[in-house]
Amino acid sequence: MMNTTVLSGVPFIYFIAFLLSLAGGINRNDRAAKIASYVILAGLTVHTAGLIIRWMESYALGSGHVPLSSLYESLIFFSWSIILLLVIIVWKTRREELRICALPVAFLLTFIASFAPGLESKIQPLIPALRSNWLASHVIACLLGYGAFVIASLLSFMYLLKGRRNPGTIMSIFPDDETMGNLIYQTLFMGYVMFTLGIITGSVWAHAAWGSYWSWDPKETWALITWLIYTAALHVRHVGTNRGKKVAVLALIGLGSVLFTYLGVNYLPGLHRYL
């Protein structure tokens, strides 16, 4: 279908943007960095167009739903949310080095979605449990939260590497610890707000569908664990000593919880085994 053809080109655009961003950062090449900005915007535009085309094609096939109901669609939207947040954060902070963290992840997610063997990319009708107006608000909020958590966690990894005795040439691209700490906190907070909204909308949806706001389903349980980890990360930013390192460590622990919440629980019995 046309949407998969369009979306299959997106990973290569992001890969080119990553190489340009890397060259611009390491070599202090403003021209390469500027070209990278345009390539990222081009990639986001194509990515958005692919999602819209897929949405329209679902209506043409009679199923008519927001493209958020399969693993393929969630990977595509997850990567889209990372790039959208990256563009917004870089625009607000002028910290172009953030691209070096986010672009490889967006490339990997879109590449897996488009080329992983056995991953079904065909548009499928919604199963009855997903036929709800809450689908879009719940999944979009959660995936935007995941996207921000991924960016913050990768920044945290760089923050911890930068603190080592011989961090390496690439780490010279990144700002001082205080600036990085602020970026990590702000990005975490953004993700925390979105993920909290995702949990709230999911609870309301669960009550409408099953008569209970919370069922301790594996995905619900791990979503709560993820939320508590990032609650702790935001809290330690304001108490005690060595705050930056503590936040960074908790952000990385949270990333592991995010990945298990997103993918790992699909291998467990529960109400959320849709992907």
N, C-alpha and C positions, 0 to 999 in steps of 0.2 A: 504494500500500500504506500501511498505517497508520503504519509507521515513518517514511516520507518526509513524511507529513502532519505528524506530531509534530515532526520535525527541522526542517521548513521554518519553524517559528515561532521557533526558537532565535536566529537572527541578529538579529531585532528585539528580543528580550529583552536581548541583549548590547549593542545600540545604545542602548537606553534606559538601561542600567546605565552605559554610558560617559558619556552626557550628565549623568546624576546625579553621577557621580564627578568630572567636570569642574567642574560647578557647586559641588560640595562642596569641591573643592580651591581653585579660584580665589577663591570668595567666603567661604572658611572656614566653610562652612555644614555644621555637624555633622549636622543633620537629613537633608540631601540625601545626605551620605556614608553615614549609617546605612541609609537607604532603598536606596541603591546596593548595600550589602552583602546585603540581603535579595533584591534583584532578581538579583544574581549567583548566589546560592544557588538561587534559583528556576530560573534559566537552566541551571545545572549539573544540577539535578534532572531537568528536562525533557530535557536533552541525554543524560543517563545513561539515562533511561527509553527514549528513542528508540533508543539503541544496543542495549539489552536486548530491546526489541520486535523490532528487526531480526534479532537473533541467534535469537530464538524463531521468527520467521517463516521464517528459512532452514531450520530443522528441519521446519517444516510443509511446505515446498516440496521436502524430500528432500535438500537439499545440506548442511545442518547444519554451519555453520562460524562461527568468530568473525568479526565484520564488519571485516576488515582486508585484504581481497584485491583491492579495486578502487580507482581514484583517488577515487571518491565516498566510499567507506568510509574511506580513509586521511585524506582532508581532514576528515571528520567526527571521526575519532578524534584527529587532530593538534590540531584546535581544542579538543576536549574535554581533551586533556592540558595545553594551555596554561592553560585555566581552572582545572583541578584544581590545577596547580602554583601558579597565582596565589593561589588560596584558601589553600593551605598556607603559602606564603611570607608573605602578608599576615598570616595568623593568628600566625605565629611572630615576625615582625619588627614588626608594627603599622605598617608603612609603606603606608598606603592609596593613596599617589600612584602606586604600581606599577600600579594598575588602568588609569591613563591610557595606559600603554604597551601593556598586554596586550589590553585589551578591543577596540580597533579591529582588531587582527589576528584575534582570534577571530570578530568580526563578519564580516570580509572572507572568511575561510576558509569559514565556514558559509554565507554568502550565495552564494559561488561554487558550493559543493557543491549547494545547493538550487536555484539559479536560472540557472546558466550554461547557455546553449544547447548541446546536443550532449553534455553530460556524463551518462553513463548511470547512473541510480540504481537500476535493477532489480537484485534479488539474482540473482547468477549462480553456477552450480556452480563449485567449485574446479577449476582445471586440475591435472593430475597432479603437477606439480612443487611445488605448494603444499599437497598433502595430507600434512601432517606435523604432529606434535605440537610441533615447533619453531617453527611459524609464529607462534603467539601470543606466546611469550616473546621471540623475535627482533624482531618488528615493534613490540610494545608498548615494549620497552626503547629501541629506536631513536627512536620517535616521542616518548616522554617526554624523551629526550635532546634531540631537536630543539626540543621545547617550551621546555625550560629555556634552550637556546641563544638562542632567539628573544627571550625575556624579557630575558636578560642583554645581548643585542645592542642592543635598543631602549633599555634603561637606559644603555648605553654611548653611544648617540647623544645622549641627553639630557645625559649627563655632559659630552660634548664641546661641546654647545651652551651649556651652563651656563657653560663656561669662556670664552666669548666676551665681548667688551666690553659689548655690549648684548643680553643673552640674551632679553629679552622678559618679559612679565608671567607667562606660563604657567610659566616656569622657576622662579619663586618658590615654586611648589608643592613642588619637589624639595629634599631635604636637602643638607647641605654635602658637599663633595667626598669627604671621608674616609668618611662614612656611605655615600654612593653607591658609592664604590670597594669597600667591604666587601660591599655588596649584590650588586654585579656579580660579585665573586670567588666569593661563596657560591653564587650561582645558576649560574655557570659550572661550579663544581666538581660541583654536583648533576647538571647535564647531562652532564658529562664521565664521571662514574661510570656513569650509565644508558647513555650511548652506547658506552662501553667494553664493558659487558655485552652490548649489542646486537651489537657486532662479534664478541665471543667466541661467543655463541649462533649467530650466522650462520655462523661458521667451522665449528663442530661440525655444524650442519645441512648445510653444503656437503660436508663429509667423508662424512656419512651418505648424501647424495643422489648425489654425483658422484665420491667417492673422493679428494677433495683439499680441504684446509683453505682454500686460497687459490688463485684462478685469475687474478688481475689483470683480472677483469671490470671494465668502466668504473665500475659502482656501487661495487665493492670498492675500486678505486683511489681514487675520489673520497671514499669514506668514510674511507680512510686519510689522505688530504690534510686533510680536515676535522678528524680526530682530532689530527693533528700541529699544525695551527694552534691548536687549543684547548690542546694540551699546551704550546705556546710561550706562550700567553696566561697560563696558570696559572704558568708558570716565571718570566716577567718580573715578576710581582707581587712576587717575593722578591729581585730583583737590580737593581742599577743605580739610576738616578735617574728622576724623572718617570714612576713606575711606573703610576699611575692612567691616564694618557693612553695609555701603550703598551698596557695591557690593553684599554682601550676600543677602540683602533684595531684590534687583533688580533681582538677580538670581532666587530667589524663586518666585517672580512675573512672571518672564519669564517662569518658569516651568509650571505655570498655563496656560500661553498662548500657550506653546508647546503642552500641553495635549489637549487644545481646537482646536488648529490647526490640530493636528493629528487625533483626534476622534470626537470632538464636531461638527465641521463643516459638518460632514457627515449627520447630521440631518437637514441641511439647503439645500435649492435648490441651485444647482450650477453645474459647469462643472466637479468638482472633486469627484463626488459621486460614486466612484468605489469600495470602501472598504466595 
